[in-house]
């Protein structure tokens, strides 16, 4: 009888937790970018969304989905799932796994991330591992944003991909201006592809629209995918 009562209590608690799940935030973004030179000559448009579900104050799950369309008719899409632990009101850590498809190729990404808020300043960093056609891939990134006013944020972001010694990276200055439930985003930066891969370094510019729901920041973490390296 003791074990039956204990099992019933555990089941009751689990049932209570399932009903406690609620959407805490998310966002939808539409972005467009173009390089200004000839070495990396392409335009890209992307649409992506995130939604985060909180199960307790300390634990939540975030899902991302995105589609990117290049002007050379090459497309990519990805789906990512994050398990997030909220260490405090200011600090969150997470583990994530994502799947990306690109013109018949597919790769799975596994990684860890951390985010922290310092008053008006917020930042996050991640590192991830993957494999493409038997080649090991390492991804890493770091970003920071400063709320200049309630409506305007200014930030910087850096992303890098290393494919067994072949590097690709981008660094950008970005801004976001909120108007009601929508924001206009913009960025200017530099993208670089290893010369041995036929690339170079070029300046790019981008613009986008974003709508956020739930928490003021939307979802806890930014998108995680190989093609987030590319503007757009």
MOZI-V171252 format. One record per residue. N is the residue number from 0. RES is the residue in three letters. OMEGA is omega as a letter, one per 40 degrees, with the letter a starting at -180 (NA if undefined). BURIAL is 1 if it has 16 or more other C-alpha atoms within 10 Angstrom, else 0. D_FIRST is the distance of its C-alpha to the first C-alpha in whole Angstrom. Layout:
N|RES|OMEGA|BURIAL|D_FIRST, N|RES|OMEGA|BURIAL|D_FIRST
This chain:
0|UNK|i|0|0, 1|UNK|a|0|4, 2|UNK|i|0|5, 3|UNK|i|0|5, 4|UNK|i|0|6, 5|UNK|i|0|9, 6|UNK|i|0|10, 7|UNK|i|0|10, 8|UNK|i|0|12, 9|UNK|i|0|14, 10|UNK|i|0|15, 11|UNK|i|0|16, 12|UNK|i|0|18, 13|UNK|i|0|20, 14|UNK|i|0|21, 15|UNK|i|0|22, 16|UNK|a|0|24, 17|UNK|i|0|26, 18|UNK|a|0|27, 19|UNK|a|0|29, 20|UNK|i|0|31, 21|UNK|i|0|35, 22|UNK|a|1|38, 23|UNK|i|1|40, 24|UNK|i|1|43, 25|UNK|i|1|45, 26|UNK|i|1|49, 27|UNK|a|1|51, 28|UNK|i|1|55, 29|UNK|a|1|58, 30|UNK|i|1|60, 31|UNK|i|1|64, 32|UNK|i|1|66, 33|UNK|i|1|69, 34|UNK|a|1|71, 35|UNK|a|0|74, 36|UNK|a|0|76, 37|UNK|a|0|76, 38|UNK|i|0|74, 39|UNK|a|1|71, 40|UNK|i|0|72, 41|UNK|i|1|69, 42|UNK|i|1|68, 43|UNK|i|1|64, 44|UNK|i|1|62, 45|UNK|i|1|58, 46|UNK|a|1|56, 47|UNK|i|1|52, 48|UNK|i|1|49, 49|UNK|i|1|46, 50|UNK|a|1|43, 51|UNK|i|1|40, 52|UNK|i|1|36, 53|UNK|i|1|34, 54|UNK|i|1|31, 55|UNK|i|0|30, 56|UNK|a|0|33, 57|UNK|a|0|33, 58|UNK|i|1|33, 59|UNK|i|1|35, 60|UNK|i|1|36, 61|UNK|i|1|40, 62|UNK|i|1|42, 63|UNK|i|1|45, 64|UNK|a|1|48, 65|UNK|i|1|51, 66|UNK|i|1|55, 67|UNK|a|1|58, 68|UNK|i|1|61, 69|UNK|a|1|64, 70|UNK|i|0|68, 71|UNK|i|0|68, 72|UNK|i|0|66, 73|UNK|a|0|63, 74|UNK|i|1|60, 75|UNK|i|1|56, 76|UNK|a|1|53, 77|UNK|i|1|50, 78|UNK|a|1|46, 79|UNK|i|1|44, 80|UNK|i|1|40, 81|UNK|i|1|40, 82|UNK|a|1|36, 83|UNK|i|1|37, 84|UNK|i|1|36, 85|UNK|a|1|38, 86|UNK|i|0|38, 87|UNK|i|0|40, 88|UNK|a|0|42, 89|UNK|a|0|45, 90|UNK|i|1|43, 91|UNK|i|1|41, 92|UNK|a|1|41, 93|UNK|i|1|40, 94|UNK|a|1|40, 95|UNK|i|1|41, 96|UNK|a|1|42, 97|UNK|i|1|45, 98|UNK|a|1|47, 99|UNK|i|1|50, 100|UNK|a|1|53, 101|UNK|i|0|57, 102|UNK|i|0|59, 103|UNK|i|0|57, 104|UNK|i|0|56, 105|UNK|i|0|52, 106|UNK|i|1|51, 107|UNK|a|1|47, 108|UNK|i|1|47, 109|UNK|a|1|44, 110|UNK|i|1|45, 111|UNK|a|1|44, 112|UNK|i|1|45, 113|UNK|i|1|45, 114|UNK|a|1|47, 115|UNK|i|1|48, 116|UNK|i|1|49, 117|UNK|a|0|52, 118|UNK|a|0|53, 119|UNK|a|0|55, 120|UNK|i|0|55, 121|UNK|a|1|52, 122|UNK|i|1|52, 123|UNK|i|1|50, 124|UNK|i|1|50, 125|UNK|i|1|49, 126|UNK|a|1|49, 127|UNK|i|1|48, 128|UNK|i|1|49, 129|UNK|i|1|50, 130|UNK|i|0|52, 131|UNK|i|0|55, 132|UNK|i|0|56, 133|UNK|a|0|55, 134|UNK|i|0|57, 135|UNK|a|0|54, 136|UNK|i|1|54, 137|UNK|i|1|54, 138|UNK|i|1|53, 139|UNK|i|1|53, 140|UNK|i|1|54, 141|UNK|a|1|54, 142|UNK|i|1|55, 143|UNK|i|1|56, 144|UNK|i|1|57, 145|UNK|i|1|58, 146|UNK|a|1|58, 147|UNK|i|0|62, 148|UNK|i|0|61, 149|UNK|a|0|58, 150|UNK|a|0|60, 151|UNK|i|1|61, 152|UNK|i|1|60, 153|UNK|a|1|62, 154|UNK|i|1|60, 155|UNK|a|1|61, 156|UNK|i|1|59, 157|UNK|i|1|59, 158|UNK|i|1|58, 159|UNK|i|1|58, 160|UNK|i|1|58, 161|UNK|i|1|59, 162|UNK|a|0|59, 163|UNK|i|0|60, 164|UNK|i|0|63, 165|UNK|a|0|64, 166|UNK|i|1|63, 167|UNK|a|1|63, 168|UNK|i|1|62, 169|UNK|i|1|63, 170|UNK|a|1|63, 171|UNK|i|1|64, 172|UNK|a|1|64, 173|UNK|i|1|62, 174|UNK|i|1|62, 175|UNK|i|1|60, 176|UNK|a|1|62, 177|UNK|i|1|59, 178|UNK|a|0|61, 179|UNK|a|0|58, 180|UNK|a|0|55, 181|UNK|i|1|57, 182|UNK|i|1|59, 183|UNK|a|1|62, 184|UNK|i|1|61, 185|UNK|i|1|64, 186|UNK|i|1|64, 187|UNK|a|1|67, 188|UNK|a|1|67, 189|UNK|i|1|68, 190|UNK|a|1|66, 191|UNK|i|1|67, 192|UNK|a|1|67, 193|UNK|a|0|68, 194|UNK|a|0|72, 195|UNK|i|0|71, 196|UNK|i|0|69, 197|UNK|a|0|72, 198|UNK|a|0|71, 199|UNK|i|1|72, 200|UNK|a|1|71, 201|UNK|i|1|72, 202|UNK|i|1|71, 203|UNK|i|1|69, 204|UNK|a|1|68, 205|UNK|i|1|65, 206|UNK|a|1|64, 207|UNK|i|1|61, 208|UNK|a|1|59, 209|UNK|i|1|56, 210|UNK|a|1|54, 211|UNK|i|1|50, 212|UNK|a|1|48, 213|UNK|i|0|45, 214|UNK|a|0|45, 215|UNK|i|0|49, 216|UNK|a|0|49, 217|UNK|i|1|47, 218|UNK|a|1|45, 219|UNK|a|1|44, 220|UNK|i|1|46, 221|UNK|a|1|49, 222|UNK|i|1|49, 223|UNK|i|1|49, 224|UNK|i|1|51, 225|UNK|a|1|54, 226|UNK|i|1|56, 227|UNK|i|1|56, 228|UNK|a|1|58, 229|UNK|i|1|61, 230|UNK|i|1|62, 231|UNK|NA|1|61
